[in-house]
Amino acid sequence: MVLTLYGNANSTCTKRVANVLHYKQVPFEFVSIDFAKGEHKSPEFLKKQPFGQVPYVDDDGFIIYESRAIARYIAEKYAGQGRELIPKDLKKKALFEQAASVEGSNFDPYASGIVYEKIFKGFHGQQTNEETVKAHTEKLEAKLAVYDSILANQKYLAGDELTLADLFHLPYGALLPASGNNSIDKFPNVKRWWDDLTSQPSWKAIAGGVSSVAAY
């Protein structure tokens, strides 16, 4: 049975999962969830994802939600398929977990905050709070300055091999320019790393929206 991804074609978290599926060349069926119709809040959907959020996957009856958890599941299930995204070596895995924690604590809150204020609020007819944007931008750039020093000595956040920790950054980071934010461009090592991530074929495949992949 082909794994099924339930989400929205332009959802950041759906793209986080789809990117990993493409990277590992895992065929999948995509079922689009219509936010406007409230499909993510329907009783049937809530049986699978009790928080009413996207995405979740159905892998032959095994249901899992939360995009980073799904990504880890895919990376480990298909560890031998293409490049390894979660190291098996204990110390290298610890460095991966460190980098994954960095993304969740030092990048996502500020990048997603900017995107929410500048893009997502508009979808609901709400006004951007420019003071909030400014505060998030200042914090993001302070964190990216640290990223720049880390990436001065290694190719990726967990070392010289790309891992899920790097890929986790893509969905919100890719929306920063559309939010009028050029923070990534201000840091040369971060910019080099970012250009590498966004040039990956897996990201190019879904950057414009997610769709089913029947086979590779």
FITILO-844885 format. One record per residue: residue number from 1; residue in one letter; x, z, y of N, C-alpha, C in turn. Coordinates in steps of 0.2 Angstrom, whole numbers. Layout:
N
+-----+--------+-------+-------+--------+--------+-------+---------+-------+-------+--------+
: num : residu : neast :   nup : nnorth : caeast :  caup : canorth : ceast :   cup : cnorth :
+-----+--------+-------+-------+--------+--------+-------+---------+-------+-------+--------+
: NUM :      A :     X :     Z :      Y :      X :     Z :       Y :     X :     Z :      Y :
...
+-----+--------+-------+-------+--------+--------+-------+---------+-------+-------+--------+
! end
This chain:
216
+-----+--------+-------+-------+--------+--------+-------+---------+-------+-------+--------+
: num : residu : neast :   nup : nnorth : caeast :  caup : canorth : ceast :   cup : cnorth :
+-----+--------+-------+-------+--------+--------+-------+---------+-------+-------+--------+
:   1 :      M :     4 :     0 :     -6 :      0 :     0 :       0 :     4 :     0 :      6 :
:   2 :      V :     3 :    -4 :     11 :      7 :    -5 :      17 :     5 :     1 :     22 :
:   3 :      L :    10 :     4 :     24 :      9 :    10 :      29 :     5 :     7 :     35 :
:   4 :      T :     0 :    12 :     37 :     -4 :    10 :      43 :    -3 :    14 :     49 :
:   5 :      L :    -2 :    11 :     55 :     -1 :    15 :      61 :    -7 :    14 :     65 :
:   6 :      Y :   -10 :    20 :     67 :    -15 :    20 :      71 :   -13 :    23 :     78 :
:   7 :      G :   -14 :    18 :     83 :    -12 :    20 :      90 :   -15 :    15 :     95 :
:   8 :      N :   -12 :    15 :    100 :    -13 :    10 :     106 :    -7 :     6 :    107 :
:   9 :      A :    -8 :     0 :    108 :     -3 :    -5 :     108 :     2 :    -4 :    114 :
:  10 :      N :     0 :     0 :    119 :      4 :     1 :     125 :     6 :     8 :    126 :
:  11 :      S :     3 :    12 :    121 :      5 :    20 :     121 :    12 :    21 :    120 :
:  12 :      T :    15 :    25 :    124 :     22 :    27 :     124 :    24 :    30 :    117 :
:  13 :      C :    20 :    34 :    115 :     21 :    38 :     108 :    20 :    33 :    102 :
:  14 :      T :    15 :    28 :    103 :     14 :    23 :      98 :    20 :    19 :     97 :
:  15 :      K :    23 :    17 :    103 :     29 :    13 :     103 :    35 :    16 :    100 :
:  16 :      R :    35 :    23 :    101 :     41 :    27 :      99 :    41 :    26 :     91 :
:  17 :      V :    35 :    26 :     88 :     35 :    25 :      81 :    36 :    18 :     79 :
:  18 :      A :    33 :    13 :     82 :     33 :     6 :      80 :    41 :     4 :     81 :
:  19 :      N :    44 :     7 :     86 :     51 :     5 :      87 :    55 :     7 :     80 :
:  20 :      V :    54 :    13 :     78 :     58 :    15 :      72 :    56 :    11 :     66 :
:  21 :      L :    49 :     9 :     65 :     47 :     5 :      59 :    50 :    -2 :     60 :
:  22 :      H :    51 :    -5 :     66 :     54 :   -11 :      66 :    62 :   -11 :     65 :
:  23 :      Y :    65 :    -5 :     67 :     72 :    -4 :      66 :    74 :    -4 :     59 :
:  24 :      K :    69 :     0 :     55 :     70 :     1 :      48 :    67 :    -5 :     44 :
:  25 :      Q :    64 :   -10 :     47 :     61 :   -16 :      44 :    56 :   -14 :     39 :
:  26 :      V :    52 :    -9 :     41 :     46 :    -7 :      37 :    40 :   -11 :     39 :
:  27 :      P :    37 :   -15 :     34 :     31 :   -18 :      35 :    25 :   -13 :     37 :
:  28 :      F :    21 :   -14 :     42 :     15 :   -10 :      43 :     9 :   -13 :     46 :
:  29 :      E :     4 :   -10 :     45 :     -3 :   -13 :      48 :    -4 :    -9 :     54 :
:  30 :      F :    -6 :   -12 :     59 :     -8 :    -8 :      65 :   -15 :    -8 :     67 :
:  31 :      V :   -18 :    -2 :     68 :    -25 :    -2 :      69 :   -25 :     1 :     77 :
:  32 :      S :   -28 :    -3 :     81 :    -28 :    -1 :      88 :   -34 :     3 :     89 :
:  33 :      I :   -32 :     9 :     93 :    -37 :    14 :      95 :   -39 :    13 :    102 :
:  34 :      D :   -45 :    12 :    104 :    -48 :    10 :     110 :   -49 :    17 :    114 :
:  35 :      F :   -45 :    18 :    119 :    -46 :    24 :     123 :   -52 :    24 :    127 :
:  36 :      A :   -54 :    18 :    130 :    -60 :    17 :     134 :   -66 :    19 :    131 :
:  37 :      K :   -66 :    17 :    124 :    -72 :    19 :     120 :   -72 :    26 :    117 :
:  38 :      G :   -66 :    29 :    119 :    -66 :    36 :     116 :   -65 :    37 :    109 :
:  39 :      E :   -62 :    31 :    106 :    -61 :    32 :      99 :   -56 :    37 :     96 :
:  40 :      H :   -52 :    39 :    101 :    -47 :    44 :      99 :   -50 :    51 :     99 :
:  41 :      K :   -56 :    52 :    101 :    -60 :    58 :     101 :   -66 :    58 :     96 :
:  42 :      S :   -66 :    53 :     92 :    -72 :    52 :      88 :   -71 :    57 :     82 :
:  43 :      P :   -76 :    59 :     79 :    -76 :    64 :      73 :   -71 :    61 :     68 :
:  44 :      E :   -72 :    55 :     66 :    -68 :    52 :      61 :   -60 :    52 :     62 :
:  45 :      F :   -59 :    51 :     69 :    -52 :    51 :      71 :   -49 :    58 :     71 :
:  46 :      L :   -53 :    63 :     73 :    -51 :    70 :      73 :   -50 :    73 :     67 :
:  47 :      K :   -53 :    70 :     61 :    -51 :    72 :      55 :   -44 :    71 :     53 :
:  48 :      K :   -41 :    66 :     56 :    -34 :    64 :      54 :   -29 :    66 :     59 :
:  49 :      Q :   -31 :    67 :     66 :    -27 :    69 :      71 :   -31 :    74 :     75 :
:  50 :      P :   -31 :    80 :     74 :    -36 :    85 :      77 :   -35 :    86 :     84 :
:  51 :      F :   -29 :    84 :     87 :    -29 :    85 :      94 :   -31 :    79 :     98 :
:  52 :      G :   -34 :    73 :     94 :    -37 :    68 :      98 :   -32 :    64 :    102 :
:  53 :      Q :   -26 :    63 :     99 :    -20 :    59 :     102 :   -17 :    54 :     97 :
:  54 :      V :   -14 :    49 :    100 :    -11 :    44 :      96 :    -3 :    45 :     97 :
:  55 :      P :     0 :    43 :     91 :     -2 :    39 :      85 :    -3 :    44 :     79 :
:  56 :      Y :    -5 :    42 :     74 :     -4 :    45 :      67 :    -3 :    39 :     62 :
:  57 :      V :     0 :    41 :     57 :      1 :    36 :      51 :    -2 :    38 :     45 :
:  58 :      D :    -5 :    33 :     41 :     -7 :    34 :      34 :    -3 :    30 :     30 :
:  59 :      D :     1 :    34 :     26 :      6 :    31 :      21 :     3 :    32 :     14 :
:  60 :      D :    -1 :    28 :     12 :     -4 :    28 :       5 :    -8 :    35 :      4 :
:  61 :      G :   -11 :    37 :      9 :    -15 :    43 :       9 :   -12 :    49 :     12 :
:  62 :      F :    -5 :    49 :     13 :     -2 :    54 :      17 :    -2 :    53 :     24 :
:  63 :      I :    -5 :    58 :     28 :     -7 :    58 :      35 :    -2 :    62 :     39 :
:  64 :      I :     1 :    59 :     44 :      6 :    63 :      48 :     5 :    61 :     55 :
:  65 :      Y :     5 :    66 :     60 :      5 :    64 :      67 :    11 :    67 :     71 :
:  66 :      E :    11 :    66 :     77 :     16 :    68 :      82 :    22 :    62 :     81 :
:  67 :      S :    23 :    59 :     86 :     28 :    53 :      86 :    35 :    54 :     83 :
:  68 :      R :    38 :    60 :     85 :     45 :    61 :      83 :    45 :    64 :     76 :
:  69 :      A :    40 :    67 :     74 :     39 :    69 :      67 :    38 :    63 :     62 :
:  70 :      I :    34 :    58 :     64 :     33 :    52 :      61 :    40 :    48 :     60 :
:  71 :      A :    43 :    48 :     66 :     49 :    44 :      66 :    54 :    47 :     61 :
:  72 :      R :    55 :    54 :     61 :     59 :    57 :      56 :    57 :    55 :     49 :
:  73 :      Y :    51 :    56 :     48 :     48 :    54 :      41 :    50 :    47 :     39 :
:  74 :      I :    49 :    42 :     43 :     51 :    35 :      42 :    59 :    35 :     41 :
:  75 :      A :    63 :    38 :     45 :     70 :    37 :      45 :    72 :    40 :     38 :
:  76 :      E :    69 :    45 :     36 :     72 :    48 :      30 :    69 :    45 :     23 :
:  77 :      K :    63 :    43 :     24 :     60 :    39 :      18 :    64 :    33 :     17 :
:  78 :      Y :    66 :    29 :     22 :     69 :    23 :      22 :    76 :    23 :     24 :
:  79 :      A :    79 :    29 :     22 :     86 :    30 :      24 :    91 :    25 :     22 :
:  80 :      G :    90 :    22 :     16 :     95 :    17 :      13 :    93 :    10 :     15 :
:  81 :      Q :    88 :     9 :     20 :     86 :     3 :      22 :    89 :     2 :     29 :
:  82 :      G :    94 :    -2 :     30 :     97 :    -3 :      36 :   101 :     3 :     38 :
:  83 :      R :   103 :     3 :     45 :    107 :     8 :      47 :   104 :    15 :     47 :
:  84 :      E :   107 :    20 :     45 :    105 :    27 :      45 :   103 :    30 :     52 :
:  85 :      L :    98 :    33 :     53 :     96 :    35 :      59 :    96 :    43 :     60 :
:  86 :      I :    96 :    46 :     54 :     97 :    53 :      53 :   103 :    54 :     49 :
:  87 :      P :   109 :    57 :     51 :    115 :    58 :      47 :   114 :    63 :     41 :
:  88 :      K :   117 :    62 :     36 :    116 :    66 :      30 :   122 :    72 :     30 :
:  89 :      D :   128 :    70 :     33 :    133 :    75 :      34 :   130 :    81 :     38 :
:  90 :      L :   132 :    87 :     36 :    129 :    93 :      39 :   131 :    93 :     46 :
:  91 :      K :   137 :    92 :     48 :    139 :    93 :      55 :   137 :    87 :     59 :
:  92 :      K :   137 :    81 :     56 :    134 :    76 :      60 :   126 :    76 :     61 :
:  93 :      K :   123 :    79 :     56 :    116 :    80 :      57 :   114 :    86 :     62 :
:  94 :      A :   119 :    91 :     63 :    118 :    96 :      68 :   119 :    93 :     75 :
:  95 :      L :   123 :    88 :     75 :    124 :    85 :      82 :   118 :    80 :     84 :
:  96 :      F :   115 :    77 :     78 :    109 :    73 :      79 :   104 :    78 :     82 :
:  97 :      E :   103 :    84 :     79 :     97 :    88 :      81 :    99 :    91 :     88 :
:  98 :      Q :   105 :    92 :     89 :    107 :    94 :      96 :   104 :    89 :    101 :
:  99 :      A :   106 :    82 :    100 :    104 :    77 :     104 :    97 :    76 :    105 :
: 100 :      A :    93 :    77 :     99 :     86 :    76 :      99 :    83 :    82 :    103 :
: 101 :      S :    86 :    88 :    103 :     83 :    93 :     107 :    85 :    92 :    114 :
: 102 :      V :    90 :    89 :    116 :     92 :    87 :     123 :    87 :    82 :    126 :
: 103 :      E :    85 :    77 :    122 :     80 :    72 :     124 :    73 :    76 :    125 :
: 104 :      G :    71 :    80 :    121 :     65 :    84 :     122 :    65 :    89 :    128 :
: 105 :      S :    70 :    92 :    129 :     71 :    97 :     134 :    73 :    94 :    141 :
: 106 :      N :    78 :    89 :    141 :     81 :    87 :     147 :    80 :    80 :    150 :
: 107 :      F :    76 :    76 :    146 :     74 :    70 :     148 :    67 :    69 :    148 :
: 108 :      D :    63 :    70 :    143 :     56 :    68 :     142 :    52 :    72 :    148 :
: 109 :      P :    53 :    78 :    149 :     48 :    82 :     154 :    49 :    78 :    161 :
: 110 :      Y :    54 :    76 :    163 :     55 :    73 :     170 :    53 :    66 :    170 :
: 111 :      A :    56 :    62 :    165 :     54 :    55 :     164 :    46 :    54 :    163 :
: 112 :      S :    43 :    58 :    159 :     36 :    57 :     158 :    32 :    60 :    164 :
: 113 :      G :    35 :    65 :    167 :     32 :    67 :     173 :    31 :    62 :    179 :
: 114 :      I :    37 :    58 :    180 :     37 :    53 :     185 :    32 :    47 :    183 :
: 115 :      V :    32 :    45 :    176 :     28 :    40 :     174 :    20 :    42 :    175 :
: 116 :      Y :    19 :    48 :    173 :     12 :    51 :     174 :    10 :    50 :    181 :
: 117 :      E :    14 :    53 :    186 :     12 :    53 :     193 :    11 :    46 :    195 :
: 118 :      K :    16 :    41 :    194 :     16 :    35 :     197 :    12 :    29 :    193 :
: 119 :      I :    11 :    30 :    187 :      7 :    25 :     183 :     1 :    28 :    180 :
: 120 :      F :     1 :    33 :    176 :     -5 :    35 :     172 :   -10 :    38 :    177 :
: 121 :      K :    -9 :    42 :    182 :    -14 :    44 :     186 :   -18 :    39 :    189 :
: 122 :      G :   -15 :    33 :    191 :    -19 :    27 :     193 :   -24 :    25 :    189 :
: 123 :      F :   -23 :    25 :    182 :    -28 :    23 :     177 :   -34 :    27 :    178 :
: 124 :      H :   -34 :    33 :    180 :    -39 :    38 :     181 :   -42 :    39 :    188 :
: 125 :      G :   -39 :    34 :    193 :    -41 :    34 :     200 :   -39 :    40 :    203 :
: 126 :      Q :   -33 :    43 :    201 :    -30 :    49 :     204 :   -25 :    47 :    209 :
: 127 :      Q :   -23 :    51 :    213 :    -18 :    50 :     218 :   -11 :    53 :    216 :
: 128 :      T :    -6 :    49 :    217 :      1 :    52 :     215 :     3 :    57 :    220 :
: 129 :      N :     6 :    62 :    217 :      9 :    68 :     221 :    16 :    66 :    222 :
: 130 :      E :    18 :    64 :    228 :     25 :    62 :     229 :    30 :    67 :    229 :
: 131 :      E :    28 :    73 :    231 :     32 :    79 :     230 :    34 :    81 :    223 :
: 132 :      T :    29 :    80 :    219 :     30 :    81 :     212 :    35 :    76 :    209 :
: 133 :      V :    34 :    70 :    211 :     39 :    64 :     209 :    46 :    66 :    211 :
: 134 :      K :    46 :    68 :    218 :     53 :    69 :     220 :    56 :    75 :    216 :
: 135 :      A :    53 :    80 :    215 :     55 :    86 :     211 :    58 :    83 :    204 :
: 136 :      H :    53 :    79 :    201 :     55 :    77 :     194 :    61 :    72 :    194 :
: 137 :      T :    62 :    68 :    200 :     67 :    64 :     200 :    74 :    68 :    201 :
: 138 :      E :    74 :    73 :    205 :     80 :    77 :     207 :    82 :    80 :    200 :
: 139 :      K :    77 :    83 :    196 :     79 :    86 :     190 :    82 :    81 :    185 :
: 140 :      L :    78 :    75 :    185 :     81 :    70 :     180 :    88 :    68 :    182 :
: 141 :      E :    89 :    67 :    188 :     96 :    64 :     190 :   101 :    70 :    188 :
: 142 :      A :    99 :    76 :    189 :    104 :    81 :     188 :   106 :    81 :    180 :
: 143 :      K :   101 :    80 :    176 :    102 :    80 :     169 :   105 :    73 :    167 :
: 144 :      L :   104 :    68 :    170 :    107 :    61 :     169 :   115 :    62 :    171 :
: 145 :      A :   117 :    66 :    175 :    124 :    67 :     177 :   127 :    70 :    171 :
: 146 :      V :   124 :    75 :    168 :    127 :    78 :     162 :   127 :    72 :    156 :
: 147 :      Y :   122 :    69 :    155 :    122 :    63 :     150 :   128 :    59 :    152 :
: 148 :      D :   129 :    57 :    158 :    135 :    53 :     160 :   142 :    55 :    157 :
: 149 :      S :   142 :    62 :    158 :    149 :    65 :     156 :   149 :    65 :    148 :
: 150 :      I :   144 :    66 :    145 :    144 :    66 :     138 :   145 :    59 :    135 :
: 151 :      L :   142 :    54 :    138 :    143 :    47 :     136 :   149 :    44 :    139 :
: 152 :      A :   153 :    47 :    143 :    160 :    45 :     144 :   165 :    45 :    139 :
: 153 :      N :   163 :    49 :    134 :    167 :    51 :     128 :   165 :    48 :    121 :
: 154 :      Q :   159 :    46 :    121 :    156 :    43 :     115 :   151 :    38 :    117 :
: 155 :      K :   149 :    34 :    112 :    144 :    28 :     113 :   137 :    31 :    113 :
: 156 :      Y :   135 :    35 :    109 :    128 :    38 :     109 :   128 :    45 :    110 :
: 157 :      L :   122 :    48 :    110 :    121 :    55 :     112 :   124 :    60 :    106 :
: 158 :      A :   124 :    57 :    100 :    126 :    62 :      94 :   133 :    60 :     92 :
: 159 :      G :   136 :    55 :     95 :    142 :    53 :      93 :   143 :    45 :     94 :
: 160 :      D :   146 :    42 :     90 :    148 :    35 :      90 :   143 :    31 :     86 :
: 161 :      E :   138 :    34 :     83 :    133 :    30 :      79 :   126 :    31 :     82 :
: 162 :      L :   122 :    26 :     83 :    115 :    27 :      85 :   111 :    31 :     81 :
: 163 :      T :   107 :    35 :     84 :    102 :    39 :      80 :    95 :    39 :     83 :
: 164 :      L :    91 :    42 :     79 :     84 :    43 :      82 :    84 :    46 :     89 :
: 165 :      A :    89 :    51 :     90 :     89 :    54 :      96 :    89 :    49 :    102 :
: 166 :      D :    93 :    44 :    101 :     94 :    39 :     106 :    87 :    35 :    107 :
: 167 :      L :    84 :    33 :    101 :     78 :    29 :     102 :    72 :    33 :    105 :
: 168 :      F :    72 :    39 :    104 :     67 :    43 :     107 :    66 :    42 :    114 :
: 169 :      H :    71 :    41 :    118 :     71 :    40 :     125 :    68 :    34 :    127 :
: 170 :      L :    67 :    29 :    123 :     65 :    22 :     125 :    58 :    22 :    128 :
: 171 :      P :    53 :    24 :    126 :     46 :    23 :     128 :    45 :    25 :    136 :
: 172 :      Y :    47 :    31 :    137 :     46 :    33 :     144 :    52 :    31 :    149 :
: 173 :      G :    58 :    30 :    146 :     63 :    28 :     150 :    62 :    20 :    152 :
: 174 :      A :    59 :    17 :    148 :     58 :    10 :     150 :    52 :     9 :    155 :
: 175 :      L :    48 :    14 :    156 :     43 :    14 :     161 :    46 :    16 :    168 :
: 176 :      L :    52 :    19 :    168 :     54 :    22 :     175 :    55 :    16 :    180 :
: 177 :      P :    57 :    10 :    179 :     58 :     5 :     184 :    51 :     3 :    187 :
: 178 :      A :    46 :     3 :    182 :     39 :     1 :     184 :    36 :     7 :    189 :
: 179 :      S :    39 :    13 :    188 :     37 :    19 :     192 :    41 :    19 :    199 :
: 180 :      G :    45 :    14 :    200 :     49 :    14 :     206 :    55 :    18 :    206 :
: 181 :      N :    57 :    20 :    200 :     63 :    24 :     199 :    69 :    20 :    196 :
: 182 :      N :    75 :    21 :    199 :     81 :    18 :     197 :    87 :    23 :    195 :
: 183 :      S :    85 :    29 :    193 :     89 :    34 :     191 :    95 :    32 :    186 :
: 184 :      I :    92 :    29 :    181 :     97 :    27 :     176 :   103 :    23 :    178 :
: 185 :      D :   101 :    18 :    183 :    106 :    13 :     186 :   112 :    17 :    190 :
: 186 :      K :   110 :    23 :    192 :    115 :    27 :     196 :   121 :    30 :    192 :
: 187 :      F :   121 :    30 :    185 :    126 :    33 :     181 :   129 :    28 :    176 :
: 188 :      P :   135 :    25 :    177 :    138 :    20 :     174 :   138 :    21 :    166 :
: 189 :      N :   139 :    26 :    164 :    139 :    27 :     156 :   132 :    27 :    154 :
: 190 :      V :   128 :    30 :    157 :    121 :    30 :     155 :   118 :    23 :    155 :
: 191 :      K :   120 :    20 :    160 :    117 :    13 :     161 :   120 :     8 :    155 :
: 192 :      R :   126 :     9 :    153 :    129 :     6 :     147 :   125 :     7 :    141 :
: 193 :      W :   124 :    14 :    140 :    120 :    16 :     134 :   113 :    13 :    134 :
: 194 :      W :   110 :    14 :    140 :    103 :    11 :     141 :   103 :     4 :    139 :
: 195 :      D :   107 :     0 :    142 :    107 :    -7 :     141 :   108 :    -9 :    133 :
: 196 :      D :   112 :    -5 :    130 :    113 :    -5 :     123 :   106 :    -4 :    119 :
: 197 :      L :   103 :     1 :    121 :     96 :     3 :     118 :    91 :    -2 :    119 :
: 198 :      T :    90 :    -4 :    125 :     85 :    -9 :     127 :    86 :   -16 :    124 :
: 199 :      S :    92 :   -17 :    122 :     94 :   -24 :     119 :    93 :   -24 :    112 :
: 200 :      Q :    91 :   -18 :    108 :     90 :   -18 :     101 :    84 :   -23 :     99 :
: 201 :      P :    85 :   -27 :     94 :     79 :   -31 :      92 :    73 :   -27 :     91 :
: 202 :      S :    73 :   -21 :     88 :     67 :   -17 :      87 :    63 :   -16 :     93 :
: 203 :      W :    67 :   -14 :     98 :     64 :   -12 :     105 :    61 :   -19 :    108 :
: 204 :      K :    64 :   -24 :    108 :     62 :   -31 :     110 :    56 :   -33 :    107 :
: 205 :      A :    55 :   -31 :    100 :     49 :   -33 :      97 :    43 :   -30 :     99 :
: 206 :      I :    43 :   -24 :    102 :     37 :   -20 :     103 :    37 :   -18 :    111 :
: 207 :      A :    42 :   -20 :    115 :     42 :   -18 :     122 :    35 :   -20 :    125 :
: 208 :      G :    33 :   -26 :    124 :     27 :   -29 :     127 :    20 :   -26 :    124 :
: 209 :      G :    21 :   -23 :    118 :     15 :   -20 :     115 :    16 :   -21 :    107 :
: 210 :      V :    12 :   -16 :    104 :     13 :   -16 :      96 :     8 :   -20 :     93 :
: 211 :      S :    10 :   -23 :     87 :      5 :   -27 :      83 :     8 :   -26 :     76 :
: 212 :      S :     4 :   -28 :     71 :      5 :   -27 :      64 :    11 :   -31 :     62 :
: 213 :      V :    15 :   -29 :     57 :     20 :   -33 :      54 :    19 :   -33 :     46 :
: 214 :      A :    17 :   -39 :     44 :     15 :   -39 :      37 :    21 :   -39 :     32 :
: 215 :      A :    27 :   -42 :     34 :     33 :   -42 :      30 :    39 :   -44 :     34 :
: 216 :      Y :    45 :   -43 :     31 :     51 :   -45 :      34 :    55 :   -50 :     30 :
+-----+--------+-------+-------+--------+--------+-------+---------+-------+-------+--------+
! end
